[in-house]
């Protein structure tokens, strides 16, 4: 292979390597963000269920007070 072609190919290979590394970092960062979002959603759902239970208890207490 001629030297000019080798250098072009080497340059393309190096650029591809850098792009691949950046892409891997981006995918990793996105995965971390998705994991954090999933965890946040779980906490929010837990909090929502606790709030619903507390709301039901308070309503029951109010009904018992107004009934007596």
Backbone as ProteinMPNN parsed JSONL, in Angstrom:
{"seq_chain_A": "XXXXXXXXXXXXXXXXXXXXXXXXXXXXXXXXXXXXXXXXXXXXXXXXXXXXXXXXXXXXXXXXXXXX", "coords_chain_A": {"N_chain_A": [[0.853, -1.17, 0.0], [0.567, 2.225, -0.85], [2.429, 4.92, 0.711], [1.05, 7.326, 1.139], [-1.602, 6.537, 1.114], [-1.545, 4.844, 3.324], [-1.09, 6.657, 5.428], [-3.417, 8.193, 5.282], [-5.294, 6.231, 5.872], [-4.449, 5.519, 8.443], [-4.94, 7.912, 9.783], [-7.732, 8.071, 9.516], [-8.395, 5.779, 10.965], [-7.529, 6.507, 13.525], [-9.199, 8.728, 14.048], [-11.641, 7.398, 14.023], [-11.289, 5.752, 16.22], [-11.204, 7.678, 18.306], [-13.773, 8.784, 18.056], [-15.285, 6.538, 18.652], [-14.563, 6.141, 21.337], [-15.59, 8.51, 22.476], [-18.272, 8.093, 21.947], [-18.765, 5.802, 23.5], [-18.374, 6.918, 26.058], [-20.468, 8.743, 26.072], [-22.714, 7.052, 25.859], [-22.397, 5.636, 28.228], [-22.727, 7.705, 30.078], [-25.371, 8.415, 29.498], [-26.622, 6.033, 30.263], [-26.14, 6.063, 33.012], [-27.633, 8.314, 33.674], [-30.2, 7.428, 33.019], [-30.455, 5.328, 34.844], [-30.409, 6.817, 37.239], [-32.735, 8.281, 36.858], [-34.648, 6.219, 36.863], [-34.39, 5.336, 39.53], [-35.153, 7.663, 40.862], [-37.82, 7.826, 40.045], [-38.829, 5.541, 41.276], [-38.571, 6.286, 43.987], [-40.318, 8.488, 43.975], [-42.754, 7.223, 43.38], [-42.997, 5.598, 45.634], [-43.232, 7.593, 47.596], [-45.601, 8.78, 46.72], [-47.456, 6.687, 47.146], [-47.265, 6.473, 49.93], [-48.233, 8.982, 50.64], [-50.842, 8.771, 49.69], [-51.806, 6.773, 51.435], [-51.574, 8.113, 53.904], [-53.338, 10.218, 53.429], [-55.75, 8.828, 53.175], [-55.953, 7.821, 55.772], [-56.196, 10.226, 57.236], [-58.584, 11.222, 56.179], [-60.325, 9.264, 57.095], [-60.098, 9.687, 59.86], [-61.195, 12.275, 60.013], [-63.795, 11.748, 59.151], [-64.654, 10.09, 61.233], [-64.56, 11.876, 63.357], [-66.422, 13.816, 62.58], [-68.64, 12.256, 62.51], [-69.109, 11.572, 65.146]], "CA_chain_A": [[0.0, 0.0, 0.0], [1.385, 3.448, -0.901], [2.577, 5.62, 1.986], [-0.011, 8.333, 1.247], [-2.818, 5.802, 1.483], [-1.352, 4.366, 4.694], [-1.271, 7.758, 6.368], [-4.847, 8.516, 5.278], [-5.974, 5.152, 6.586], [-4.082, 5.636, 9.855], [-5.661, 9.066, 10.3], [-9.136, 7.66, 9.632], [-8.488, 4.82, 12.069], [-7.381, 7.259, 14.772], [-10.443, 9.483, 14.217], [-12.679, 6.427, 14.366], [-11.03, 5.339, 17.605], [-11.632, 8.773, 19.187], [-15.234, 8.857, 17.999], [-15.8, 5.377, 19.375], [-14.376, 6.406, 22.769], [-16.568, 9.528, 22.865], [-19.59, 7.454, 21.903], [-18.848, 4.95, 24.685], [-18.563, 7.795, 27.212], [-21.819, 9.295, 25.983], [-23.651, 5.974, 26.18], [-22.246, 5.376, 29.657], [-23.354, 8.823, 30.773], [-26.817, 8.263, 29.32], [-27.058, 4.908, 31.082], [-26.161, 6.543, 34.4], [-28.781, 9.223, 33.797], [-31.414, 6.603, 32.999], [-30.499, 4.632, 36.138], [-30.795, 7.801, 38.24], [-34.147, 8.589, 36.617], [-35.425, 5.072, 37.354], [-34.37, 5.381, 40.987], [-35.975, 8.808, 41.258], [-39.22, 7.458, 39.827], [-39.196, 4.598, 42.347], [-38.772, 7.07, 45.212], [-41.532, 9.278, 43.821], [-43.9, 6.315, 43.502], [-43.073, 5.232, 47.044], [-43.754, 8.762, 48.288], [-47.001, 8.93, 46.324], [-48.241, 5.673, 47.852], [-47.303, 6.859, 51.348], [-49.13, 10.135, 50.725], [-52.214, 8.26, 49.53], [-52.178, 6.105, 52.681], [-51.767, 9.148, 54.917], [-54.557, 10.935, 53.06], [-56.882, 7.959, 53.519], [-56.054, 7.807, 57.243], [-56.712, 11.516, 57.691], [-60.003, 11.289, 55.811], [-61.046, 8.394, 58.019], [-60.147, 10.386, 61.144], [-62.155, 13.368, 59.88], [-65.142, 11.166, 59.102], [-64.975, 9.605, 62.585], [-64.807, 13.057, 64.195], [-67.687, 14.456, 62.187], [-69.7, 11.297, 62.798], [-69.392, 11.447, 66.584]], "C_chain_A": [[0.907, 1.244, 0.0], [1.356, 4.195, 0.436], [1.473, 6.651, 2.203], [-1.31, 7.67, 1.705], [-2.722, 5.287, 2.924], [-1.607, 5.482, 5.704], [-2.733, 8.189, 6.433], [-5.626, 7.49, 6.088], [-5.687, 5.22, 8.09], [-4.832, 6.807, 10.497], [-7.136, 8.732, 10.504], [-9.335, 6.692, 10.804], [-8.412, 5.532, 13.407], [-8.646, 8.072, 15.059], [-11.583, 8.56, 14.642], [-12.532, 5.967, 15.808], [-11.516, 6.414, 18.581], [-13.152, 8.908, 19.203], [-15.877, 7.722, 18.783], [-15.681, 5.597, 20.887], [-15.374, 7.446, 23.268], [-17.972, 8.938, 22.91], [-19.785, 6.553, 23.121], [-19.078, 5.78, 25.937], [-19.975, 8.359, 27.23], [-22.86, 8.255, 26.364], [-23.595, 5.658, 27.672], [-22.925, 6.469, 30.48], [-24.88, 8.748, 30.667], [-27.362, 7.134, 30.184], [-27.136, 5.311, 32.552], [-27.357, 7.461, 34.636], [-30.091, 8.445, 33.841], [-31.559, 5.86, 34.324], [-30.946, 5.582, 37.245], [-32.277, 8.149, 38.104], [-35.041, 7.459, 37.118], [-35.517, 5.086, 38.877], [-35.25, 6.519, 41.495], [-37.462, 8.499, 41.111], [-39.684, 6.492, 40.909], [-39.449, 5.332, 43.651], [-40.054, 7.887, 45.136], [-42.785, 8.416, 43.949], [-44.091, 5.878, 44.947], [-43.697, 6.373, 47.843], [-45.234, 8.986, 47.966], [-47.888, 7.937, 47.062], [-48.357, 6.011, 49.339], [-48.256, 8.032, 51.546], [-50.585, 9.699, 50.594], [-52.687, 7.578, 50.814], [-52.449, 7.12, 53.788], [-53.064, 9.914, 54.665], [-55.787, 10.117, 53.454], [-57.073, 7.913, 55.037], [-56.651, 9.11, 57.767], [-58.192, 11.681, 57.358], [-60.85, 10.448, 56.769], [-61.176, 9.06, 59.385], [-61.161, 11.531, 61.103], [-63.591, 12.857, 59.859], [-65.568, 10.689, 60.484], [-65.292, 10.783, 63.499], [-66.153, 13.704, 63.857], [-68.88, 13.544, 62.461], [-70.058, 11.21, 64.285], [-70.014, 12.673, 67.181]], "O_chain_A": [[1.883, 1.31, 0.747], [0.386, 4.111, 1.189], [1.009, 6.832, 3.329], [-2.017, 8.186, 2.57], [-3.712, 5.298, 3.655], [-2.268, 5.266, 6.72], [-3.238, 8.514, 7.507], [-6.501, 7.835, 6.882], [-6.581, 5.002, 8.907], [-5.303, 6.697, 11.629], [-7.719, 9.068, 11.534], [-10.321, 6.781, 11.536], [-9.155, 5.195, 14.329], [-9.114, 8.1, 16.197], [-12.385, 8.903, 15.511], [-13.519, 5.81, 16.526], [-12.169, 6.096, 19.574], [-13.745, 9.123, 20.26], [-16.873, 7.912, 19.481], [-16.604, 5.271, 21.632], [-15.942, 7.294, 24.35], [-18.759, 9.247, 23.804], [-20.864, 6.544, 23.712], [-19.882, 5.404, 26.79], [-20.603, 8.441, 28.286], [-23.79, 8.553, 27.114], [-24.628, 5.439, 28.304], [-23.613, 6.183, 31.46], [-25.588, 8.992, 31.644], [-28.437, 7.26, 30.77], [-28.08, 4.947, 33.253], [-28.01, 7.388, 35.677], [-30.987, 8.775, 34.617], [-32.659, 5.771, 34.868], [-31.76, 5.214, 38.092], [-32.985, 8.294, 39.1], [-36.078, 7.714, 37.73], [-36.589, 4.875, 39.444], [-36.005, 6.346, 42.452], [-38.266, 8.875, 41.964], [-40.805, 6.606, 41.406], [-40.422, 5.045, 44.349], [-40.797, 7.974, 46.114], [-43.768, 8.835, 44.56], [-45.221, 5.798, 45.43], [-44.583, 6.148, 48.667], [-46.02, 9.339, 48.845], [-48.957, 8.304, 47.55], [-49.422, 5.852, 49.935], [-49.006, 8.065, 52.522], [-51.456, 10.201, 51.305], [-53.826, 7.773, 51.24], [-53.431, 7.004, 54.52], [-53.799, 10.218, 55.604], [-56.748, 10.656, 54.002], [-58.2, 7.957, 55.532], [-57.515, 9.092, 58.643], [-58.96, 12.215, 58.159], [-61.932, 10.855, 57.193], [-62.24, 9.008, 60.003], [-61.906, 11.729, 62.062], [-64.485, 13.448, 60.464], [-66.724, 10.866, 60.868], [-66.197, 10.695, 64.329], [-66.916, 14.084, 64.745], [-70.003, 14.02, 62.626], [-71.171, 10.821, 64.64], [-70.301, 12.699, 68.377]]}, "name": "protein", "num_of_chains": 1, "seq": "XXXXXXXXXXXXXXXXXXXXXXXXXXXXXXXXXXXXXXXXXXXXXXXXXXXXXXXXXXXXXXXXXXXX"}
